[in-house]
């Protein structure tokens, strides 16, 4: 995750000063342990200022409104008590090249400043500190005791001191190329390392952008640069310093992150929205990877136990199938009990069905009748065992099928692409919590609104017919229960866990064989048999698809189905080029 450096911070300040000063603070909400949202209102409108002291993503920018959940953090309550109703009158760095800002609040523009909110963007040492007009710390996101830092403790009631000053040369626009080149090339190093060591205030992302714009390699040694290379790099250096001096920035997203000194033709209109987009995407990806791994571990462990239990039940059922054999032996012993003699260890009798001779083992201390009674008891015991184990095995097999369906949906969502993937994965997590497979003390059951929008996968056949594919059991249920019409066709792999697929049809429209085959290929691809060559796929009208009472999410029964053979490998290339989340679908 790319951190905010001095250049990005100055670009953010320039935009905020231009569009959001002065602004009245109307509300303060802390959305999580490291992120604060402050509602600001100007004559043009109202929006939220995001302030974060996250160790990997400390930042400051205008962003989306926080979710409507209870705010139980003391820090935000203290800020709300002191700053609500006051005007944000200035945003300035505390010193040149420092990643610390002073947000000044007064009763109204032009009045003396009453409060300073210092936002320090310094990696794992990031902090947000509220200081009064007497330079006394009132509250802080992180309290730093003298035991933690003897250089700069941060405690309520203490005097606020600025972060330690930077040491080393600082970039200057009036520095000549010879002096600049001499400083950078003093010790032969990779070009990226040489620039970072030569001057303070530079970040890895900034240096990478400068070197890339000069068409150079960050790993090449400074000793290998030609005079032309030095001139091109110095021009980019000067261009960067002019952007800083004139507050003229060109923000844009890059393959590895973002930059604020990009090409003017590719620049985004607002750095605020760019930062919001980048960090939302980065945090969503991070959360997606965490939840995806967590669910994988839970499902793997539970499926392993259930399969072991199913194997044990099968073994016991195989043993229970000998019950009839014991009864037949007991019947023979009772019939030929008159042939028994004391001390016999075996009796040879004629089988009722085959007429062939059969030898029955006997215990010397028991009569034939006693042995037969013992065999009858064993028969009854195994019969009871079979009657008890059979439904247990069926239930375990149903549970395995359900969890395999959930795991197939989890695997189909990866890798992360957009926010719809994270939402689909969180739906799976919520489902496992509701079903008792996962414990989450922060989970609260909630009823979904009838106007909820479902972001299913969307494709189109060659003739233009729309195809919807569910991402998880919740969406699969919505496809069957709410989204399907009487004219559509429902597809699913036959007895194989997979997504529910819906071919959308209007009244009087008949799909071609090519359309049906395309949808069957999609259903095969979005299933557990994705790596197979051919997969049986059933399809029928939605009115023939039923959800039994008490069935688990995503589990249905169907009738009047027809079968096609889907080829998932043929659908793979189409999915990678045509898969689009599309607009979410409103439930009706």
C-alpha positions in Angstrom: 0.0 0.0 0.0 1.5 3.3 -1.1 1.9 5.8 1.8 1.2 9.5 1.5 4.5 11.4 1.1 5.2 15.1 1.4 4.4 15.9 -2.2 1.0 14.1 -2.0 0.3 15.9 1.3 1.1 19.3 -0.1 -1.1 18.6 -3.2 -4.0 17.6 -0.8 -3.6 20.7 1.2 -3.6 22.9 -2.0 -6.9 21.3 -3.0 -8.5 21.6 0.4 -7.4 25.3 0.8 -8.9 26.0 -2.6 -12.3 24.3 -2.1 -12.9 23.8 1.6 -11.7 26.9 3.5 -13.3 28.3 5.4 -15.7 25.5 6.5 -17.8 24.8 9.5 -17.3 21.6 11.4 -20.8 20.1 11.9 -20.0 16.5 13.0 -17.2 14.2 14.0 -17.4 10.4 13.7 -14.8 7.8 14.2 -15.5 4.9 11.9 -12.8 2.6 13.2 -9.7 2.5 15.4 -7.6 4.6 13.0 -10.0 6.6 10.9 -11.9 9.8 11.7 -14.5 11.5 9.5 -15.3 15.2 10.0 -18.4 16.8 8.3 -17.5 20.2 6.8 -19.9 22.7 5.3 -19.2 25.6 3.1 -21.3 27.9 1.0 -21.1 25.4 -1.8 -22.1 22.2 0.0 -21.3 19.6 2.7 -18.9 16.7 2.6 -16.7 14.6 4.9 -13.0 15.1 5.6 -11.3 11.7 6.2 -8.3 11.8 8.7 -6.5 8.5 9.2 -3.5 7.6 11.3 -3.4 4.0 10.0 0.3 2.8 10.2 0.2 1.7 6.5 -2.2 4.3 5.1 -2.1 7.5 7.1 -3.8 10.2 5.0 -6.0 13.2 4.8 -8.6 13.8 2.1 -12.2 14.4 1.4 -14.1 11.2 1.2 -17.4 9.3 1.5 -19.7 9.6 4.5 -19.0 7.1 7.3 -21.3 4.1 7.8 -24.3 4.7 10.1 -23.1 2.6 13.1 -22.7 3.6 16.7 -19.6 5.6 17.5 -18.2 4.4 20.8 -14.7 5.9 20.6 -13.7 8.4 23.3 -11.3 10.3 20.9 -14.1 11.3 18.5 -16.4 12.3 21.4 -13.8 14.7 22.7 -13.2 16.2 19.3 -16.9 16.6 18.7 -17.3 18.4 22.1 -14.5 20.9 21.3 -14.8 21.5 17.5 -18.5 21.2 16.7 -19.8 24.5 15.4 -16.3 26.0 14.9 -14.8 27.1 11.6 -11.8 25.4 10.0 -9.9 28.5 8.9 -6.5 27.2 7.7 -4.6 24.1 6.8 -0.8 24.5 6.8 2.3 22.3 7.2 4.0 22.8 10.6 7.4 23.2 8.8 8.8 22.8 5.2 9.1 19.2 4.1 7.4 17.9 7.2 4.5 15.5 6.9 2.6 17.2 9.7 -0.3 19.6 9.2 -1.9 22.2 11.5 -5.7 22.4 11.1 -6.7 25.7 12.8 -10.3 26.2 14.2 -11.8 29.5 15.2 -15.3 30.7 16.1 -15.5 32.4 12.7 -13.0 33.4 9.9 -10.8 36.3 11.1 -11.2 35.5 14.9 -8.3 34.2 17.0 -7.6 30.5 16.6 -9.0 28.5 19.5 -7.9 25.0 18.6 -5.2 23.3 16.6 -5.7 19.8 15.3 -2.2 18.4 14.3 -2.4 15.6 11.8 1.0 13.8 11.7 1.3 11.5 8.6 4.5 9.6 9.6 3.9 5.9 9.0 3.7 3.8 12.1 4.3 7.0 14.2 1.2 8.8 12.7 -1.0 10.6 15.1 -3.8 13.1 15.5 -3.5 15.6 18.4 -5.9 18.3 19.6 -4.1 21.3 21.1 -5.7 24.4 22.7 -4.6 28.0 22.1 -2.1 27.7 25.0 -0.3 24.8 23.2 -1.6 22.3 25.7 -2.5 18.8 24.5 -6.2 18.1 25.2 -6.5 14.7 23.6 -4.7 12.5 21.1 -5.3 9.4 19.0 -2.3 7.8 20.6 -0.9 8.7 24.0 2.9 8.3 24.0 4.4 7.9 27.5 7.9 8.9 28.5 8.7 5.2 28.7 7.7 4.8 25.1 9.6 7.9 23.9 11.9 10.0 25.9 12.4 12.4 23.0 8.8 13.4 22.4 6.1 12.1 24.8 2.5 12.9 23.9 0.3 13.1 27.0 -2.9 14.9 27.9 -2.1 18.2 29.7 1.5 18.3 28.4 2.9 21.0 26.1 2.8 20.0 22.4 6.2 19.9 20.7 6.7 19.6 16.9 8.2 16.4 15.5 12.1 16.4 15.4 13.4 18.4 12.4 14.6 16.6 9.3 18.4 16.2 8.9 20.2 16.3 5.6 20.0 18.5 2.5 16.6 19.6 1.3 15.6 19.9 -2.4 15.8 23.5 -3.8 14.6 24.8 -7.1 17.6 27.2 -7.4 20.2 24.5 -7.0 22.2 24.1 -10.2 22.5 20.8 -12.0 26.2 20.4 -11.3 25.8 20.6 -7.6 22.7 18.4 -7.7 24.5 15.8 -9.8 27.6 15.9 -7.6 25.5 15.2 -4.5 23.5 12.3 -6.1 26.5 10.6 -7.7 28.9 11.1 -4.7 28.7 7.4 -3.8 27.9 4.9 -6.7 24.6 3.3 -5.8 21.4 2.2 -7.7 19.8 5.4 -9.0 16.7 5.1 -6.7 18.8 4.5 -3.6 21.2 7.4 -4.5 18.3 9.9 -4.8 16.7 8.9 -1.5 20.0 9.1 0.4 21.0 12.4 -1.2 18.0 14.5 -0.1 15.4 14.4 2.7 11.7 14.7 1.9 11.7 12.0 -0.9 9.7 8.8 -0.9 10.2 5.6 -2.8 7.0 6.3 -4.9 8.1 9.8 -5.8 11.6 8.7 -6.8 10.2 5.9 -8.9 7.9 8.4 -10.7 10.8 10.8 -11.4 13.0 8.0 -12.8 10.2 6.6 -14.9 9.4 9.9 -16.4 13.1 10.3 -17.3 12.9 6.9 -19.0 15.6 5.4 -16.8 16.0 2.2 -14.8 15.8 2.6 -10.9 18.2 -0.2 -10.4 21.0 1.1 -12.7 24.1 2.5 -11.1 24.6 6.2 -11.0 28.1 5.5 -12.5 26.5 4.3 -15.8 24.4 7.4 -16.5 25.3 9.5 -19.5 25.2 13.3 -19.6 21.9 13.1 -21.5 20.5 10.8 -18.7 21.5 13.3 -16.0 19.9 16.2 -17.9 16.6 14.3 -18.4 16.5 13.3 -14.8 17.3 16.9 -13.6 14.5 18.3 -15.8 12.0 16.0 -14.1 13.5 17.0 -10.7 12.9 20.7 -11.6 9.5 20.0 -12.9 8.6 18.3 -9.5 9.9 21.3 -7.5 8.0 23.7 -9.7 4.8 21.8 -9.1 5.4 22.1 -5.3 6.2 25.8 -5.5 3.2 26.7 -7.7 0.7 24.2 -6.2 0.1 22.8 -9.7 -0.3 19.1 -9.5 -1.5 16.4 -11.9 -2.8 13.4 -10.0 -3.4 10.1 -11.7 -3.5 6.4 -10.8 -0.5 4.2 -11.9 0.1 0.5 -12.3 1.7 0.5 -8.8 -0.2 3.1 -7.0 -0.7 6.8 -7.7 1.2 10.0 -8.4 0.5 13.7 -8.2 3.1 14.7 -10.8 1.8 12.7 -13.7 1.1 13.7 -17.3 -1.3 16.6 -17.5 -3.3 14.8 -20.3 -4.0 11.8 -18.0 -4.6 13.7 -14.7 -7.7 13.1 -12.7 -9.8 16.2 -11.9 -9.6 15.7 -8.1 -6.8 14.3 -5.9 -9.4 13.8 -3.2 -11.5 11.3 -5.2 -8.3 9.6 -6.4 -7.1 9.0 -2.9 -10.5 7.8 -1.8 -10.6 5.4 -4.8 -7.0 4.1 -4.2 -7.3 3.5 -0.5 -10.8 2.1 -0.6 -9.5 -0.4 -3.2 -6.4 -1.2 -1.2 -8.3 -1.7 2.1 -11.0 -3.8 0.3 -8.3 -6.0 -1.2 -6.6 -6.4 2.1 -9.9 -7.3 3.8 -10.8 -9.6 1.0 -7.6 -11.5 1.3 -8.0 -11.8 5.1 -11.7 -13.0 4.9 -11.0 -15.3 2.0 -8.2 -17.0 3.9 -10.3 -17.2 7.1 -13.2 -18.8 5.3 -10.9 -21.2 3.5 -9.5 -22.4 6.8 -12.9 -22.8 8.4 -14.4 -24.7 5.5 -11.3 -26.9 5.0 -11.4 -27.9 8.7 -15.1 -28.6 8.9 -15.2 -30.5 5.6 -12.3 -32.7 6.7 -14.1 -33.7 9.9 -17.4 -34.3 8.1 -15.8 -36.5 5.4 -14.1 -38.5 8.1 -17.4 -38.9 9.9 -19.1 -39.9 6.6 -16.4 -42.6 6.0 -16.9 -43.9 9.5 -20.7 -44.1 9.0 -20.1 -46.0 5.7 -17.8 -48.5 7.4 -20.4 -49.1 10.1 -23.1 -49.5 7.5 -21.0 -52.0 5.6 -20.7 -54.0 8.8 -24.4 -53.7 9.4 -25.2 -55.3 6.1 -24.1 -58.6 7.7 -27.3 -58.5 9.8 -29.3 -60.7 7.4 -26.4 -63.2 7.2 -26.5 -63.7 11.0 -30.3 -64.2 10.9 -30.0 -66.9 8.2 -27.4 -68.7 10.3 -29.7 -68.5 13.3 -32.6 -69.9 11.3 -30.5 -72.8 10.1 -29.3 -73.6 13.7 -32.9 -73.5 15.0 -34.0 -75.8 12.1 -31.2 -78.4 12.6 -30.9 -78.0 16.4 -31.9 -81.7 16.8 -28.5 -82.7 15.2 -26.5 -80.9 17.9 -24.4 -83.0 20.1 -22.5 -81.8 23.3 -19.0 -80.7 22.6 -19.5 -79.9 18.9 -17.6 -76.9 17.5 -19.2 -76.9 14.1 -22.3 -78.3 12.3 -22.7 -78.9 8.6 -26.3 -78.3 7.4 -28.1 -77.8 4.1 -28.8 -74.2 3.0 -32.5 -73.4 2.5 -32.0 -71.4 -0.7 -29.1 -73.0 -2.5 -29.4 -76.5 -1.1 -25.6 -76.6 -0.7 -24.0 -77.8 2.5 -22.9 -75.0 4.8 -20.7 -75.3 8.0 -21.8 -73.3 11.0 -19.3 -72.5 13.9 -20.4 -73.4 17.4 -19.1 -72.7 20.8 -18.4 -75.9 22.8 -20.1 -74.6 26.0 -23.3 -73.5 24.2 -26.1 -75.5 22.6 -27.3 -74.8 19.0 -30.3 -73.0 20.3 -28.2 -70.8 22.6 -25.9 -70.0 19.6 -28.9 -69.2 17.5 -30.3 -66.8 20.1 -26.9 -65.1 20.2 -27.0 -64.7 16.4 -30.5 -63.3 16.6 -29.4 -60.7 19.1 -26.5 -59.7 16.9 -28.9 -59.5 13.9 -31.2 -57.2 15.8 -28.4 -55.0 17.1 -26.9 -54.6 13.6 -30.4 -53.9 12.2 -31.0 -51.1 14.8 -27.5 -49.8 14.0 -28.3 -49.7 10.3 -31.6 -47.9 10.8 -29.9 -45.3 13.1 -26.8 -44.7 11.0 -28.5 -44.4 7.6 -30.2 -41.0 8.3 -27.1 -39.8 10.1 -25.1 -40.5 7.0 -27.7 -38.8 4.8 -27.5 -35.7 7.0 -23.7 -35.6 6.9 -23.7 -36.0 3.1 -26.2 -33.1 2.9 -23.9 -31.0 5.1 -20.9 -31.8 3.0 -22.8 -30.9 -0.2 -23.8 -27.6 1.4 -20.3 -26.7 2.5 -18.8 -27.7 -0.8 -21.3 -25.4 -2.4 -20.2 -22.6 -0.1 -16.5 -23.4 -0.8 -17.0 -23.4 -4.5 -18.6 -20.0 -4.3 -15.7 -18.7 -2.2 -13.1 -20.0 -4.7 -15.0 -18.6 -7.7 -14.9 -15.1 -6.2 -11.1 -14.9 -6.0 -9.1 -12.9 -7.0 -10.4 -9.6 -5.8 -11.4 -7.2 -8.6 -13.9 -4.7 -7.2 -16.1 -3.9 -4.2 -18.8 -6.4 -5.4 -16.3 -9.2 -4.8 -15.8 -8.2 -1.2 -19.5 -7.8 -0.6 -20.1 -11.2 -2.0 -17.4 -12.7 0.2 -18.8 -10.9 3.3 -22.2 -12.4 2.5 -20.6 -15.8 2.6 -19.1 -15.0 6.0 -22.4 -13.8 7.3 -24.1 -16.9 6.1 -21.5 -19.1 7.9 -22.0 -17.1 11.1 -25.8 -17.6 10.8 -25.4 -21.3 10.2 -23.1 -21.6 13.3 -19.9 -22.6 11.4 -18.1 -19.3 12.3 -18.0 -17.2 15.4 -17.9 -13.5 15.1 -18.7 -11.4 18.3 -19.1 -8.3 16.2 -21.8 -9.8 13.9 -25.3 -8.5 14.3 -28.2 -10.1 12.5 -30.0 -7.7 10.2 -32.9 -7.9 7.9 -32.2 -7.1 4.3 -34.3 -4.3 2.8 -36.7 -5.2 0.0 -35.0 -2.6 -2.2 -31.6 -4.3 -1.8 -29.6 -4.4 -5.0 -27.8 -7.7 -5.9 -24.6 -7.4 -7.9 -24.7 -10.7 -9.8 -22.2 -11.5 -12.6 -23.6 -10.5 -16.0 -22.8 -11.9 -19.4 -24.3 -11.9 -22.9 -24.7 -14.7 -25.4 -23.7 -14.2 -29.1 -27.3 -13.3 -29.9 -27.4 -10.6 -27.1 -29.4 -12.5 -24.5 -28.5 -11.6 -20.9 -27.1 -14.2 -18.5 -26.9 -13.8 -14.7 -24.6 -15.8 -12.5 -24.9 -15.8 -8.7 -21.7 -15.1 -6.7 -22.8 -16.9 -3.5 -25.8 -18.7 -1.9 -27.5 -15.4 -1.0 -27.5 -14.3 -4.6 -28.4 -17.8 -5.8 -31.5 -17.7 -3.6 -32.4 -14.2 -4.9 -32.1 -15.5 -8.5 -34.5 -18.3 -7.8 -36.9 -16.5 -5.5 -37.0 -12.9 -6.7 -35.2 -12.2 -10.0 -36.3 -15.0 -12.2 -39.5 -14.7 -14.3 -41.7 -17.3 -15.9 -40.0 -16.8 -19.3 -36.4 -17.4 -18.1 -34.4 -20.6 -17.9 -32.5 -21.8 -14.8 -29.2 -23.7 -15.2 -27.1 -25.7 -12.7 -24.5 -28.4 -12.8 -26.0 -31.8 -12.1 -25.2 -33.0 -8.6 -22.1 -30.8 -8.5 -21.8 -27.7 -6.3 -21.9 -24.5 -8.4 -23.6 -21.2 -9.1 -27.2 -20.8 -10.1 -27.3 -19.4 -13.6 -30.3 -17.6 -15.2 -30.8 -17.1 -18.9 -33.0 -14.0 -19.2 -35.8 -14.3 -21.8 -38.7 -12.1 -22.7 -42.1 -13.3 -23.7 -42.1 -15.1 -27.0 -38.3 -15.4 -27.2 -36.8 -18.8 -27.9 -33.1 -19.3 -27.2 -31.0 -21.0 -29.9 -28.9 -24.1 -29.4 -25.8 -21.9 -29.4 -27.3 -19.8 -26.6 -28.2 -22.8 -24.5 -24.7 -24.2 -25.0 -23.1 -20.9 -24.0 -25.0 -20.8 -20.8 -24.3 -24.5 -20.0 -20.6 -23.7 -20.5 -20.9 -20.8 -18.0 -22.7 -23.0 -15.5 -19.9 -25.6 -15.8 -17.2 -23.0 -15.4 -18.8 -21.5 -12.3 -18.9 -24.8 -10.5 -16.6 -27.1 -8.6 -15.9 -29.1 -11.8 -14.3 -26.0 -13.4 -11.2 -28.0 -14.4 -13.1 -30.9 -16.1 -13.5 -31.3 -19.8 -17.2 -31.9 -19.8 -19.8 -31.4 -17.1 -23.5 -32.4 -17.0 -25.7 -29.3 -16.7 -29.4 -29.4 -16.1 -31.8 -26.6 -17.0 -35.5 -26.0 -16.5 -38.0 -23.2 -16.0 -37.8 -21.4 -12.7 -41.3 -22.5 -11.8 -40.0 -26.0 -11.5 -37.2 -25.1 -9.1 -38.2 -25.3 -5.4 -36.6 -24.5 -2.1 -37.7 -27.1 0.5 -38.9 -25.9 3.8 -35.9 -25.6 6.2 -33.3 -26.0 3.4 -30.0 -24.4 3.8 -29.1 -21.3 1.7 -28.6 -22.0 -1.9 -30.0 -25.6 -1.8 -33.0 -26.3 -4.1 -34.7 -29.2 -5.8 -36.0 -29.3 -9.4 -38.0 -31.3 -11.8 -38.7 -31.6 -15.5 -35.1 -30.8 -16.2 -33.2 -31.3 -19.4 -29.5 -32.1 -19.6 -26.7 -30.5 -21.6 -22.9 -31.1 -21.5 -21.1 -28.0 -20.6 -17.5 -27.4 -21.4 -15.9 -25.1 -18.8 -12.6 -24.7 -20.6 -14.4 -23.3 -23.6 -16.1 -20.7 -21.3 -12.8 -19.7 -19.6 -11.6 -17.3 -22.2 -15.0 -15.7 -22.6 -15.3 -15.2 -18.9 -12.0 -13.5 -18.5 -12.9 -11.0 -21.3 -16.6 -10.6 -20.7 -17.1 -10.8 -17.0 -18.6 -7.5 -15.8 -20.2 -6.8 -12.5 -22.7 -4.4 -14.2 -25.2 -2.4 -12.3 -26.7 -4.1 -9.2 -30.1 -5.5 -9.7 -33.0 -4.3 -7.6 -35.1 -7.0 -6.0 -38.8 -7.0 -6.9 
